[in-house]
Amino acid sequence: MRVLVAMSGGVDSSVAAARAVEAGHEVVGVHLALSRHRAVLREGSRGCCTVEDAMDARRVADRLGIPFYVWDFSERFAETVVRDFVDEYAAGRTPNPCLRCNEEIKFAALLDRALALGFDALATGHYADVVPGPDGLELHRAAAGPKDQSYVLGVLTPQQLAHAMFPLGAAASKEEVRAEAAARGLVTAAKPDSYDICFIPDGDTRGYLGSRIDLRPGAIVDADGAVVGSHDGALAFTVGQRRGLRLAAPAPDGRPRFVLEVRPSSGEVVVGPREALAVSRISGARSSALGPLETATEVQVRAHAEPVPCRVSVGADAVVIDLEEPIDGVAPGQSAVLYAGTRVLGQVTVDRALAAVGG
């Protein structure tokens, strides 16, 4: 097969490319330039897709003896991922930009170009597995449970999955992948992982949003509407947040308080006790499916969260997920990825999170 490998410049995509070559495929590497202002080199484990990362990816490609290119997707990235991130926060929602990037860039724009150029598959360094099932290909969790990245792939469509390749799906651990990279002489073997939002490499989300959204000062109130503090901009807060509240009045019981709701129209941030974060039903109108969503047995609402048993009903206007165990701090805009065992069935973008079924 002709395989295009998305090479970020990290160890995972490096080993994915090496395994694709070893499997006998005709491999070409490509690095995505997602910003036109990439002069600042990466610092520590922050950021990705920088000039330094492109150079590392090229070194790996040279070591593997495969062609390598840098493709500029910065305009598409700014329009579909960065703008969505800002717009969602402006609406009081909490988006997942990595999930949107997979949806709009890697498995839409990049895969479309790969297919147009005659490639058969797009390979990435994600920890996930594609296996044949009775009704076609299925997306499953990776063998390396702690590193599993199937959550951020929940937006894929069956057509995209048919051309997706994840060579690290059977890897036992990240340590195994690093050891393999070292044995192959790849320069990325000991390179640290990136943990931050790639277009906010300094980690200052509040500062980033403040330069793009009109953050107006407002009140922090409790569930009864009593003012307990003030803030510089409600849209920089997210449900479940505890740090940075700077409350003027402590809770009567002395316990910590958490963000329960963000109200963009009034500029209020509602806070309360941790138990008030618990929800038992979530729903959303925007969904994607790799299988029958109503057969899901578990749901995961964050990339590294534990899955929770659930029941799913698919209606004409929304997908409703009833949780058998409450989940804390589910915010509108988050993605709820549905599973049946290890199989990914799809995802639902959360619109509502209710404290009780039928609440």
N, C-alpha and C positions, 0 to 999 in steps of 0.2 A: 504493500500500500504506500501511497504518497502521503506522508504525515507532516503537517505543520505543527511545530512545537512553540507554544508561547513561553518565551524565556525571560523571566523577570530579572534575572541576575542573582537569584537566590539559589540555595542548595537544592531545594525540592525540584524546581523546574530543570535544573542542571542534570540531576539524576534521571528525571523523566525523559529528557532528551537522550541520555546515554542508553537507557533501557530500550527506547524506541529504535535506536541504531542497532543495538545488539540483537533485537528481535528480527532484524533483516529488512526493516522498512526503509524507504527512500525518504530521508528526513531533511527538513529545512527548518532553521531556527529563526524566530522573529521576536524582536523586543518592541514593546508598545511605548511610544513617546506620548504620554498623557498630559503633558504640560509644555508650554512654550517658554517657560521660565525655569529651566532646570540647571542653572549654573551652579547653584549651591550643592555641594556634595553631601552625601548622607552622613549623619552623625550618630554613632552608636547603633542602636536598633530602631531608630526613628525613620519613618518614611520608606518609600520604595520608588521604583521607576525613575531614578535620577540618572544623571550622566555617568556616575560611578557604576550604577547597576548595569547600564547598557554596556559599559566597557567590560565588566565582569562576564556578562552574557556572551560577548564576542570572544573573550578568551576561552570560555568553555566550548563554544562552537568550533573554534580553531583546534582545540585539543581533540574534539570528536571528529574533526575533518568534515564538517557539514557546512553548507552555505548558510549565511547569516545576514539578516536585514533588520533595519529599524524602520518601523512604519509609524507615521504621525496620525494618531487618533485624538489629538488634543481638542479639536473643535467638537467632535462628537462627544467626548468625555465631558467637556464643559457644559454642553447643552443638556445631556441626559442624566449625568451622575451628579455633578457639582450643583447645577441649577435645581435638580430635584431635592438635594440635601438642604439647600437654603430655603426653598419654597416649603418643604415639609416642616422645618422648624418655624418658619413664619406662620404656619397654620396651627402651631402648637402640637405638632406630631414629632415622633422620634424615628427617623429613617435608618436603614442599614445600607451605607454606601457600597460596601463590598458585595452585597447581594445584588444591588442595582448594577454594579459594574459587570458582574457575570451575566446579568440579564441583557444589558444594553450594549456592552462592548465585546467581551470575550466570546460569548456564544450567540451574538447577533452580528454586529459589524465585522468582527474578525472572522468568525466562521463563514459568514456570507462571502467575504473576499476570498477565503481559502477555497471554498467550493467553486467559485467563479474561476479561480486559477487552476482548477483541476486536481486539487488535493482531495483525498478520500476522508481524512479525519483531522481533527484538531486535538492535540495533546496538551495537557497542562500538568502542573505539579500538585494538583489538589489530592488530598487523601480521601478517596472515594472509590467505589468499584462499580463497574458495569457488568452485569451478568445476564445471560439469556434466561428468559422465563417462558411460561406456557403461551403468553400472548405477545411476546416480543422482548426487546431489551429492557432491563430494569436497572435503576440506580439504587445502590446499597451503601450502607456505612462501610468505612474502611476497616481493615483488620486491626490497625493501630487505633484502638478506641479513643485514647486521650487526644490524638491528633486528628480525629475524624473531622472532615470539612464538608460532609454531605449537606449540612444545614444551608450553607451559602450557595449550594447548587440546586436548591429546591425550586427555583424559578425556571429551570430548563423545561423545554417542551419535548415530546417524544421524537419529533423530527431532529431537534438539536442533539438529543442523546444518541441518536443513530450514528452521528458523526463525531462523538466525543470519545476520547481515550484518556484514561487516568492510570498511567504506568505504576504509580505508587500505591494503588489500591490494596495490594497484598502485602505491603511492607509491614513488618511487625512493630516498628518503632521509628521515631525520628533519629535515634542513635544509630540504627541500622543504616539509614539513608546517609547520614554523615560519614559513617565508616566506609560505605561504598564510594562516596565521593572522594574521600581521601585515597582509597585504594586505586581509583581511576586517575588520580593526579589532578582533580578539578580544583581550581582556585577558590571555589565557593564552599569548600568542605567545612570550614570553621566559621563561616560568615554568620553573624547573628541574625535572628529572625526580625522582621518588622512587625510592630504591634499597633502602630497608630494609623489613623486615617491618612492615606497616602498624600492627599492634597492639604493636610494640616500637619506637616512633619514636626512642628514644635509642640504639638499636643494641646494647644490653646484653642479649644473649640469655641469658648465664649468670646475670645478676642476675634476669632475668624468671623463668627456670626455678627459680632458688633460692627465690623467694617462693611457688612453687606445688608444688614437689616436695621431698621430704625428701632433700636432698643429703648423703650420708654420706661422711666422709673415707675414703680407701682407698689402695691401693698402685698404683703404676705399675710394670709388670713387662715384661721382655723376652720373646721367644718361648720361652725356656727356663725361664721362671718366676722369674728372678732379679729382686729388687726394685731398681729404678733411680731411684725417686722416689716422691712421694706427691701426693695431690690432695685437694681439698675436696668433690668430688662427681663421680662417674664419668659421670652422665647429662648433664653439660654438655659432654662431649666428643663428637666425631664422627669417623668413619673418614676418614683422610687429613689430619687436623689436624696442624700442626707447631708453631704458635705457642702460647704459654701453658702448655707442659708442665712447665717448671721442674724439669728432671731433675737429680738430685743427682750422678749418675755419668755421665760422657760415654761415648759408644760407643767400643769398643776401637779402631775405625778412625778415630775423630774425625769421622765424617760425621753429618749431622742425622738425627734419628729422627722417625717419624711414628706417629700412632695407627693401629693395625691392627685393633683390636677393642675393643668396650666390653662388659663382662660385668656386667649389672645385678645378677644374683644374688649374686656374690661382691664386687662393687664394684671389680673390677680393671679397669685400662686397660692394654691390651697395646700396646707400641710396638716399632718395628723400622725397618730401612732402607727407603728409598723403593721399591726393586725388589720388596719383599714386598707392596706395595700392588697390584701388577698382577694382574688377574683376566682369565680368558678365557671364563668361563661365568657367566651370571646367570640366575636363575629366580624366578618368583613365581606365586602362586595367584590373586591379584586382578588382573584385567585388564579392559579395555574395548576395543571394536573399532569402527572406522569402515570397515573393510575386512578382507580375509583376512590375518590376522597372519602366517601362514606364508609369504606372498609378500614379506615385508619384506626389503630388501637392506641397510638401515643402521639403526643404533640410536643414540640420543642420550640421555645420562644426566643432563645438567644443562642449564639454560636456555640457556647461552651456550657449551656445549661443542661441539667438532667431532664430527660424526657418524662412526661407525665401521662398516665393513662387517661383516655378520653373517649367520647362518643361524638360522631360527626353527622350532621344532617345538611344536605345540600338543597337549598331552596332556589327559587327563581331570582331572588334579589340578593341573597347573601349565603355564605357558608357559616353555620353555627357550630361551635365546638364547646361541648360541655365537659368540664374537667372533673375527673374523679377525685383529684387532690387539688386544693387551691394553689395558685401560683401568685407570688408577690410581684407587684410593680409592673404589670403589663401596660404598655403605653400605646396609644393610637400611633400607627405608622410602623410598628414592629412587624416582623414576619413570623407567623406561626407555621412551622414546617411539620407536615403530617407524615407519620410512619406506620407501617405494619411490620412489626419486627424490625429487621434491619433495612427494609425496603423504603425508599422515599416515594411518597405518593403525590406530593405537591406542596404548595404553600398558599397561605391566606394572609393578606395584608390587613392587620387589625384596624378596625374602625371603632369598635366598642369593646370595653372590658367591664363586665358587671360583677358586683360583689356577690350576687346569689343568682341561681338559676331562676329565670323569669323576673329578675329584679329590674 
